Amino acid sequence: AEEDFFKIPYPAEVGGLGLTHPCCATVVTVEELAYMSNSLAAIYDVHCILAGHALEYGSEHIREQFLRPMTTADKIGCFATTEPMASSDLSSRSVQTQARREGDVFIVSGQKRFITNACVADFVTALVNLEGKLCMMVIDLHAKGCRVGDPDRKMGNKGQLTSDIYFDEVVVPEENLIRDVGKGLHVALGTLTYGRVGIAATGVGMAQSAFDESVAYMKKREAFGKKIGEYQYWQFRIAERAIQIENARNLYLKAALRMDQGIEFPEPEAAGAKYYATECAGDLARDAIQIFGGYGYMQELSHDRSHYKVQEIFRDFKIAEIYEGTNEIQRMILARTIFG
């Protein structure tokens, strides 16, 4: 926040930087963060892209009360569509967090799962079911009846805290409804499409980090009298990976450019970027572990307490193939654009 990172995605009228290409700038920021830590990138993605972009669909009241304070981190946001039995399928038959209208308020009960930033957030933009009509609304996490669970313990992305959120007859003012009743799925999918471009950028960041770690190691590590990087097998493999990373980066930037041109659902670029870039990260992470050998498998070597980043990338990349639309879902989207 002190470096104005949270202002990058937004127009000047809500406290943002008012950039010409805000989506491009945001996802490039995400790539740079993921180069250092995918956990940091995920924290930023959820605060700025998911929670923040969902608020951009909202009224002037919502933008002033919630979005503007996000740009300075006076308020922290999170985004909740996933439930214990609903994630890829966000239909009204699957979403079990229920709302009912009582006068000029909504009463919400239910449970959300795997919610990033929930344990430190002030509010959540949540998808709820109002008598069969999906709605997106802003819910104060400090409100009576709202409880956030302890952080989950995950295989990777350990700095990205995820928790369940429990709603027990939580009162939500009518003005906290984002768009109209029944428009919640549109808001959710529009937000998640932007998020997929961001996750594609995290894939590129992780892939580039694994690539750079590997090249540096192969330039100094010797086997059978010469550097690993002198063996043609790895020269050819790394040459191919360099182009794979560049293709992934170009694809997510193309999707971001289309969003900056006002295209809400830039397909097939967004879906293609998400699955291709995150699988690229997996390819590079596996290569990196192999290049480092036993050292690549170590979180910490007891002999000298040395650390090896490639194992962290290997653990972190996997979630990028799952969240914000599994890679199988991305292939379904691509197939739909091809076949109708």
C-alpha positions in Angstrom: 0.0 0.0 0.0 2.8 2.4 0.8 4.2 1.9 -2.7 0.7 2.4 -4.2 0.5 -1.1 -5.6 -3.1 -1.3 -4.5 -3.9 1.8 -6.6 -2.7 0.3 -9.9 -5.9 -1.4 -11.1 -8.3 1.5 -10.5 -9.4 4.8 -12.0 -8.5 8.1 -10.4 -12.1 8.8 -9.3 -11.9 6.0 -6.7 -8.4 6.7 -5.6 -6.5 4.6 -8.2 -3.7 5.7 -10.4 -5.9 6.2 -13.4 -3.6 4.3 -15.8 -4.3 4.0 -19.5 -3.8 0.2 -19.4 -4.7 -0.8 -15.8 -5.3 -4.5 -16.4 -1.9 -4.8 -18.1 -0.2 -3.0 -15.3 -2.0 -5.1 -12.7 -1.1 -8.5 -14.1 2.5 -7.4 -14.8 2.6 -6.5 -11.1 1.2 -10.0 -10.3 3.9 -11.6 -12.4 6.7 -9.7 -10.6 5.3 -10.7 -7.2 5.0 -14.3 -8.2 8.6 -14.3 -9.3 9.5 -13.8 -5.6 6.6 -15.6 -4.0 3.3 -17.0 -5.4 1.8 -16.5 -1.9 2.4 -12.7 -2.2 0.9 -12.7 -5.7 -2.2 -14.6 -4.5 -2.7 -12.1 -1.7 -2.5 -9.2 -4.1 -4.7 -11.0 -6.7 -7.5 -11.5 -4.3 -7.4 -8.1 -2.7 -7.0 -6.1 -6.0 -8.4 -8.3 -8.8 -11.1 -10.4 -7.2 -12.5 -8.3 -4.3 -11.6 -5.0 -6.0 -13.0 -5.8 -9.4 -16.2 -7.2 -8.0 -16.7 -3.8 -6.3 -16.2 -2.1 -9.6 -19.5 -3.6 -10.7 -21.2 -1.9 -7.6 -22.9 1.4 -7.0 -21.2 4.7 -6.1 -22.0 3.9 -2.5 -20.1 0.6 -2.7 -17.2 2.2 -4.5 -16.8 4.9 -1.9 -17.4 2.8 1.2 -15.3 -0.2 0.2 -13.3 0.2 -3.0 -11.6 3.6 -2.2 -10.3 2.4 1.2 -8.9 -0.7 -0.4 -6.5 1.4 -2.5 -4.7 2.5 0.7 -5.3 -0.8 2.7 -7.5 1.1 5.2 -9.8 -1.8 4.4 -8.8 -5.3 3.3 -11.1 -7.3 1.0 -11.7 -10.9 0.1 -13.9 -12.7 -2.4 -16.1 -15.7 -1.8 -17.8 -18.0 -4.3 -16.4 -21.4 -3.3 -18.3 -23.5 -0.7 -17.8 -27.0 0.7 -19.9 -28.5 -2.2 -19.6 -25.7 -4.8 -16.6 -24.4 -6.7 -16.4 -25.1 -10.4 -20.2 -25.4 -10.5 -21.5 -22.0 -9.4 -25.1 -22.6 -10.4 -28.1 -21.8 -8.2 -28.5 -25.6 -7.5 -25.0 -25.7 -6.0 -24.6 -22.5 -4.1 -26.0 -23.2 -0.6 -25.3 -19.9 1.1 -28.8 -18.5 1.4 -30.2 -15.0 1.7 -33.7 -13.8 2.3 -35.1 -10.3 2.1 -36.6 -8.7 5.2 -37.7 -5.2 4.4 -34.6 -3.2 3.4 -32.1 -5.8 4.5 -30.9 -9.3 3.5 -30.4 -12.0 6.1 -27.6 -14.4 5.1 -26.7 -17.8 6.4 -24.2 -20.3 5.0 -20.5 -21.2 4.7 -17.7 -20.3 2.3 -14.5 -22.2 1.9 -10.8 -21.6 0.9 -11.3 -17.8 1.2 -7.9 -16.0 0.8 -7.3 -13.1 3.2 -10.5 -13.9 5.1 -8.7 -14.0 8.5 -7.4 -10.4 8.0 -10.1 -8.9 5.9 -12.7 -6.3 6.8 -15.3 -7.4 4.3 -16.1 -10.1 1.7 -17.8 -9.9 -1.7 -19.8 -13.1 -1.5 -22.0 -15.0 -4.0 -25.3 -15.9 -2.3 -28.5 -17.6 -3.3 -31.7 -15.5 -2.9 -34.6 -17.9 -3.6 -32.9 -19.4 -6.6 -31.4 -16.1 -7.9 -27.7 -15.6 -7.4 -26.6 -12.3 -6.0 -23.2 -10.8 -5.2 -23.1 -8.6 -2.1 -20.6 -7.0 0.3 -20.7 -8.4 3.8 -19.0 -6.9 6.8 -16.9 -9.6 8.4 -17.2 -7.8 11.7 -21.0 -8.0 11.7 -22.9 -10.0 14.2 -23.3 -13.7 13.2 -20.2 -13.6 11.0 -17.3 -15.8 11.9 -14.0 -16.6 10.2 -12.3 -19.9 10.9 -8.6 -20.6 11.5 -6.2 -20.6 8.5 -5.9 -23.8 6.6 -2.6 -25.7 6.5 -1.7 -26.2 2.8 0.9 -28.1 0.8 2.1 -24.8 -0.8 1.3 -21.1 -0.9 1.9 -21.1 2.8 2.0 -17.3 3.0 -1.5 -17.1 1.4 -3.9 -17.6 4.3 -7.2 -19.2 3.5 -10.1 -19.8 5.9 -13.7 -20.7 6.0 -16.3 -18.0 6.6 -19.5 -18.8 8.5 -22.7 -16.7 8.2 -25.4 -17.2 10.8 -28.3 -14.8 10.2 -26.0 -12.0 9.2 -27.8 -8.7 8.4 -26.7 -7.1 5.1 -28.0 -3.7 4.1 -29.8 -3.5 0.8 -27.3 -0.9 -0.5 -24.5 -3.6 -0.2 -26.0 -5.6 -3.1 -23.7 -5.4 -6.1 -25.8 -4.8 -9.3 -29.3 -6.3 -9.3 -30.9 -9.5 -7.8 -30.0 -12.3 -10.2 -26.9 -10.7 -11.6 -24.5 -12.3 -9.1 -23.2 -15.0 -11.5 -22.4 -12.4 -14.1 -20.4 -10.4 -11.6 -18.7 -13.5 -10.3 -17.7 -14.8 -13.8 -16.6 -11.3 -15.0 -14.4 -11.1 -11.9 -13.0 -14.6 -12.2 -12.2 -14.0 -15.9 -10.0 -11.1 -14.8 -8.6 -13.3 -12.1 -7.7 -16.0 -14.6 -5.5 -13.5 -16.5 -3.9 -12.7 -13.1 -3.3 -16.4 -12.3 -1.8 -16.8 -15.8 0.6 -14.0 -14.8 1.5 -15.9 -11.6 2.3 -19.0 -13.7 4.7 -17.0 -15.8 6.3 -15.4 -12.7 6.9 -18.8 -11.2 8.1 -20.3 -14.5 10.6 -17.4 -15.0 11.8 -17.8 -11.4 12.4 -21.5 -11.8 14.1 -20.9 -15.2 16.5 -18.3 -13.8 17.3 -20.5 -10.8 18.0 -23.4 -13.1 20.2 -21.5 -15.5 22.3 -20.0 -12.8 22.8 -23.5 -11.2 23.7 -25.2 -14.5 26.4 -22.6 -15.2 28.3 -23.5 -12.0 27.4 -27.2 -11.2 29.7 -29.7 -12.8 29.1 -33.3 -13.7 31.6 -35.6 -15.4 34.1 -32.8 -15.9 31.9 -30.1 -17.4 29.1 -27.8 -16.5 25.5 -29.1 -16.7 24.7 -26.3 -19.0 27.2 -27.6 -21.5 25.2 -30.8 -22.1 23.1 -30.6 -25.3 20.1 -32.3 -23.6 19.6 -29.5 -21.1 20.6 -26.8 -23.7 17.8 -27.9 -26.0 15.3 -28.4 -23.1 16.0 -24.9 -21.7 15.8 -23.3 -25.1 12.3 -24.8 -25.6 11.3 -23.7 -22.1 12.4 -20.1 -22.8 10.0 -19.9 -25.8 7.3 -21.6 -23.7 7.6 -18.9 -21.1 7.5 -16.2 -23.8 4.4 -17.7 -25.4 2.7 -17.8 -22.0 3.6 -14.2 -21.2 2.4 -13.0 -24.6 -0.9 -14.8 -24.2 -1.8 -13.3 -20.8 -0.7 -9.8 -22.0 -3.0 -10.2 -25.1 -5.9 -11.1 -22.8 -5.1 -8.1 -20.5 -4.9 -5.7 -23.5 -8.4 -6.9 -24.7 -9.7 -6.2 -21.2 -8.2 -2.8 -21.3 -10.1 -2.3 -24.6 -13.3 -2.9 -22.7 -13.9 -6.6 -23.5 -15.3 -8.1 -20.4 -14.8 -11.8 -21.3 -11.7 -12.0 -23.6 -11.9 -15.5 -24.8 -10.1 -17.6 -25.9 -7.2 -15.7 -24.6 -8.1 -15.6 -20.9 -8.8 -19.3 -20.6 -5.9 -20.3 -22.8 -3.5 -18.1 -20.9 -4.6 -19.5 -17.5 -4.2 -23.1 -18.4 -1.1 -22.7 -20.6 0.9 -20.5 -18.2 0.1 -22.5 -15.0 1.1 -25.7 -16.8 4.2 -24.0 -18.0 5.0 -23.2 -14.3 4.6 -26.9 -13.6 6.9 -27.9 -16.4 9.6 -25.5 -15.3 9.3 -26.5 -11.6 9.7 -30.2 -12.4 12.7 -29.4 -14.6 14.2 -27.3 -11.9 13.9 -30.0 -9.3 15.6 -32.5 -11.7 18.4 -30.0 -12.5 19.1 -29.4 -8.8 18.9 -33.1 -8.0 18.9 -33.8 -4.3 19.3 -30.2 -3.5 16.1 -29.4 -5.4 14.2 -31.6 -3.0 15.5 -29.8 0.1 13.5 -27.2 1.9 16.6 -26.8 4.1 19.9 -28.6 4.2 20.8 -29.4 7.8 24.6 -29.2 7.1 24.6 -25.5 6.5 21.0 -24.4 6.7 21.0 -23.5 3.0 17.7 -23.1 1.2 16.6 -23.9 -2.3 13.8 -22.0 -3.9 12.8 -24.5 -6.6 11.1 -26.8 -4.1 8.9 -23.9 -3.0 7.9 -23.2 -6.6 7.2 -26.9 -7.1 4.8 -26.9 -4.2 3.2 -23.6 -5.1 2.5 -24.0 -8.8 0.0 -26.8 -8.3 -2.8 -24.6 -6.8 -2.5 -22.3 -9.8 -3.9 -25.2 -12.0 -6.9 -25.4 -9.6 -8.1 -22.1 -8.3 -10.0 -19.4 -10.2 -11.3 -22.1 -12.6 -9.6 -25.4 -12.9 -7.6 -26.0 -16.1 -10.2 -28.6 -17.1 -12.8 -25.8 -17.0 -10.5 -23.6 -19.1 -10.4 -26.3 -21.7 -14.2 -26.5 -21.6 -14.4 -22.8 -22.3 -11.9 -23.1 -25.2 -13.9 -26.0 -26.7 -17.1 -23.9 -26.4 -15.5 -21.1 -28.3 -14.4 -23.5 -31.0 -17.6 -25.7 -31.3 -20.2 -23.3 -30.0 
